[in-house]
């Protein structure tokens, strides 16, 4: 379990059929039971913690990183 009390992805992957439906239902119900303000705050916290990829990597993949590392190695 992670610090939020939710199971990790590895733990969820071991769940089969009916158990998975039960788990998802519990997650949805626990989310709906939260007050609206707490849901908004959680959403804002997740947005603030999100790490965005470097613009060059997002647009051009790993190629700019590879070229940059080759030039750094040459120096």
TORPA-4810 file (N, C-alpha, C, O; in nm, 3 decimals):
<nodes>
NODE_1_0.083_-0.117_0.000_0.000_0.000_0.000_0.088_0.124_0.000_0.194_0.128_0.063_X
NODE_2_0.042_0.226_-0.073_0.118_0.350_-0.072_0.071_0.440_0.043_-0.012_0.400_0.124_X
NODE_3_0.125_0.561_0.049_0.096_0.649_0.163_-0.049_0.698_0.167_-0.093_0.748_0.270_X
NODE_4_-0.122_0.686_0.058_-0.264_0.725_0.057_-0.355_0.614_0.106_-0.475_0.634_0.120_X
NODE_5_-0.299_0.497_0.133_-0.379_0.382_0.176_-0.431_0.301_0.059_-0.504_0.204_0.079_X
NODE_6_-0.394_0.340_-0.062_-0.438_0.268_-0.181_-0.334_0.164_-0.219_-0.215_0.184_-0.195_X
NODE_7_-0.376_0.052_-0.276_-0.280_-0.049_-0.318_-0.196_0.001_-0.436_-0.242_0.085_-0.514_X
NODE_8_-0.076_-0.049_-0.449_0.009_-0.011_-0.560_-0.035_-0.086_-0.685_-0.114_-0.180_-0.678_X
NODE_9_0.018_-0.043_-0.801_-0.017_-0.109_-0.927_0.019_-0.256_-0.925_-0.054_-0.339_-0.979_X
NODE_10_0.131_-0.290_-0.863_0.175_-0.429_-0.856_0.072_-0.513_-0.781_0.043_-0.626_-0.820_X
NODE_11_0.017_-0.458_-0.673_-0.083_-0.530_-0.595_-0.212_-0.546_-0.675_-0.279_-0.649_-0.665_X
NODE_12_-0.248_-0.445_-0.753_-0.372_-0.450_-0.830_-0.360_-0.551_-0.944_-0.459_-0.616_-0.979_X
NODE_13_-0.241_-0.566_-1.001_-0.224_-0.658_-1.114_-0.250_-0.803_-1.076_-0.283_-0.884_-1.163_X
NODE_14_-0.237_-0.838_-0.947_-0.261_-0.975_-0.903_-0.409_-1.004_-0.882_-0.444_-1.119_-0.853_X
NODE_15_-0.495_-0.905_-0.894_-0.639_-0.922_-0.869_-0.705_-0.976_-0.996_-0.672_-0.933_-1.106_X
NODE_16_-0.799_-1.068_-0.980_-0.868_-1.128_-1.094_-1.017_-1.091_-1.093_-1.075_-1.071_-0.986_X
NODE_17_-1.076_-1.083_-1.209_-1.219_-1.066_-1.235_-1.304_-0.998_-1.131_-1.304_-0.875_-1.120_X
NODE_18_-1.377_-1.078_-1.053_-1.471_-1.026_-0.953_-1.402_-0.939_-0.849_-1.456_-0.837_-0.807_X
NODE_19_-1.282_-0.980_-0.808_-1.208_-0.903_-0.710_-1.173_-0.765_-0.764_-1.175_-0.666_-0.690_X
NODE_20_-1.141_-0.758_-0.893_-1.108_-0.630_-0.953_-1.229_-0.537_-0.956_-1.217_-0.418_-0.926_X
NODE_21_-1.344_-0.591_-0.991_-1.468_-0.512_-0.991_-1.497_-0.461_-0.850_-1.536_-0.346_-0.833_X
NODE_22_-1.479_-0.546_-0.752_-1.500_-0.508_-0.612_-1.404_-0.395_-0.573_-1.444_-0.297_-0.511_X
NODE_23_-1.277_-0.410_-0.610_-1.176_-0.308_-0.580_-1.212_-0.174_-0.644_-1.208_-0.071_-0.578_X
NODE_24_-1.247_-0.177_-0.773_-1.281_-0.053_-0.843_-1.404_0.013_-0.782_-1.410_0.135_-0.770_X
NODE_25_-1.502_-0.068_-0.743_-1.622_-0.014_-0.679_-1.585_0.054_-0.549_-1.636_0.163_-0.519_X
NODE_26_-1.497_-0.007_-0.470_-1.454_0.054_-0.344_-1.382_0.186_-0.368_-1.402_0.282_-0.294_X
NODE_27_-1.299_0.190_-0.472_-1.226_0.313_-0.503_-1.321_0.425_-0.544_-1.305_0.539_-0.500_X
NODE_28_-1.418_0.393_-0.628_-1.513_0.494_-0.673_-1.598_0.545_-0.557_-1.619_0.665_-0.543_X
NODE_29_-1.646_0.454_-0.474_-1.729_0.494_-0.360_-1.649_0.579_-0.262_-1.700_0.678_-0.210_X
NODE_30_-1.523_0.541_-0.237_-1.442_0.620_-0.144_-1.415_0.760_-0.200_-1.409_0.857_-0.125_X
NODE_31_-1.400_0.771_-0.333_-1.380_0.902_-0.396_-1.507_0.986_-0.386_-1.501_1.105_-0.355_X
NODE_32_-1.621_0.924_-0.413_-1.748_0.997_-0.409_-1.781_1.042_-0.267_-1.842_1.147_-0.248_X
NODE_33_-1.743_0.962_-0.167_-1.771_0.996_-0.028_-1.691_1.115_0.022_-1.728_1.176_0.123_X
NODE_34_-1.581_1.150_-0.046_-1.502_1.264_-0.003_-1.580_1.393_-0.026_-1.655_1.404_-0.123_X
NODE_35_-1.564_1.491_0.062_-1.628_1.621_0.040_-1.575_1.685_-0.089_-1.462_1.659_-0.130_X
NODE_36_-1.657_1.767_-0.151_-1.622_1.827_-0.279_-1.494_1.910_-0.269_-1.410_1.907_-0.359_X
NODE_37_-1.479_1.984_-0.161_-1.359_2.067_-0.144_-1.233_1.982_-0.135_-1.129_2.019_-0.189_X
NODE_38_-1.242_1.869_-0.066_-1.125_1.780_-0.053_-1.089_1.719_-0.188_-0.971_1.702_-0.219_X
NODE_39_-1.189_1.686_-0.268_-1.162_1.632_-0.403_-1.092_1.737_-0.488_-0.997_1.706_-0.560_X
NODE_40_-1.139_1.863_-0.479_-1.076_1.971_-0.556_-0.932_1.991_-0.511_-0.842_2.009_-0.593_X
NODE_41_-0.910_1.989_-0.378_-0.776_2.008_-0.324_-0.683_1.895_-0.369_-0.568_1.920_-0.405_X
NODE_42_-0.732_1.772_-0.367_-0.652_1.657_-0.410_-0.615_1.672_-0.558_-0.501_1.644_-0.596_X
NODE_43_-0.711_1.716_-0.639_-0.686_1.733_-0.781_-0.581_1.842_-0.805_-0.493_1.826_-0.889_X
NODE_44_-0.590_1.953_-0.731_-0.492_2.060_-0.745_-0.353_2.014_-0.701_-0.253_2.050_-0.763_X
NODE_45_-0.347_1.933_-0.594_-0.218_1.881_-0.548_-0.156_1.789_-0.653_-0.035_1.795_-0.676_X
NODE_46_-0.237_1.706_-0.716_-0.186_1.616_-0.819_-0.133_1.694_-0.938_-0.031_1.658_-0.997_X
NODE_47_-0.204_1.803_-0.976_-0.157_1.886_-1.087_-0.026_1.954_-1.052_0.063_1.965_-1.137_X
NODE_48_-0.012_2.000_-0.927_0.109_2.069_-0.884_0.228_1.974_-0.881_0.341_2.015_-0.909_X
NODE_49_0.206_1.847_-0.847_0.314_1.750_-0.836_0.351_1.687_-0.970_0.455_1.623_-0.982_X
NODE_50_0.266_1.706_-1.071_0.291_1.644_-1.200_0.417_1.703_-1.263_0.436_1.824_-1.266_X
NODE_51_0.503_1.615_-1.313_0.625_1.657_-1.378_0.605_1.650_-1.528_0.570_1.546_-1.583_X
NODE_52_0.627_1.763_-1.594_0.609_1.769_-1.738_0.741_1.734_-1.807_0.848_1.769_-1.758_X
NODE_53_0.734_1.664_-1.921_0.856_1.628_-1.991_0.924_1.751_-2.050_0.861_1.854_-2.073_X
NODE_54_1.054_1.740_-2.072_1.129_1.847_-2.135_1.070_1.870_-2.274_1.038_1.774_-2.344_X
NODE_55_1.054_1.995_-2.313_0.987_2.028_-2.437_1.051_1.961_-2.558_0.981_1.912_-2.647_X
NODE_56_1.185_1.959_-2.562_1.255_1.894_-2.674_1.224_1.746_-2.683_1.205_1.693_-2.792_X
NODE_57_1.218_1.679_-2.569_1.186_1.536_-2.568_1.042_1.512_-2.607_1.011_1.414_-2.676_X
NODE_58_0.953_1.600_-2.565_0.812_1.583_-2.596_0.789_1.594_-2.746_0.711_1.517_-2.803_X
NODE_59_0.854_1.688_-2.810_0.831_1.711_-2.953_0.915_1.620_-3.042_0.868_1.577_-3.147_X
NODE_60_1.038_1.592_-3.001_1.129_1.523_-3.092_1.179_1.389_-3.038_1.264_1.326_-3.101_X
NODE_61_1.130_1.345_-2.926_1.173_1.218_-2.871_1.307_1.229_-2.801_1.340_1.331_-2.741_X
NODE_62_1.384_1.124_-2.809_1.511_1.115_-2.737_1.626_1.171_-2.820_1.736_1.189_-2.767_X
NODE_63_1.604_1.200_-2.944_1.712_1.245_-3.032_1.784_1.368_-2.979_1.908_1.366_-2.977_X
NODE_64_1.718_1.475_-2.935_1.792_1.591_-2.882_1.877_1.554_-2.761_1.989_1.603_-2.745_X
NODE_65_1.825_1.469_-2.675_1.901_1.425_-2.558_2.026_1.349_-2.600_2.133_1.369_-2.543_X
NODE_66_2.013_1.261_-2.698_2.127_1.182_-2.745_2.234_1.273_-2.805_2.353_1.254_-2.779_X
NODE_67_2.194_1.370_-2.884_2.291_1.462_-2.945_2.360_1.545_-2.838_2.482_1.566_-2.843_X
NODE_68_2.283_1.592_-2.740_2.341_1.671_-2.632_2.442_1.590_-2.553_2.549_1.641_-2.517_X
NODE_69_2.410_1.463_-2.524_2.501_1.380_-2.446_2.628_1.347_-2.526_2.735_1.335_-2.467_X
NODE_70_2.617_1.334_-2.657_2.736_1.308_-2.740_2.829_1.429_-2.735_2.950_1.413_-2.722_X
NODE_71_2.773_1.550_-2.745_2.856_1.670_-2.739_2.919_1.687_-2.601_3.033_1.730_-2.590_X
NODE_72_2.846_1.654_-2.496_2.902_1.663_-2.360_3.016_1.563_-2.342_3.117_1.593_-2.278_X
NODE_73_2.999_1.445_-2.397_3.102_1.342_-2.385_3.230_1.384_-2.462_3.341_1.352_-2.420_X
NODE_74_3.212_1.454_-2.574_3.325_1.497_-2.656_3.406_1.604_-2.585_3.526_1.617_-2.610_X
NODE_75_3.344_1.680_-2.498_3.415_1.789_-2.430_3.503_1.739_-2.325_3.570_1.817_-2.258_X
</nodes>
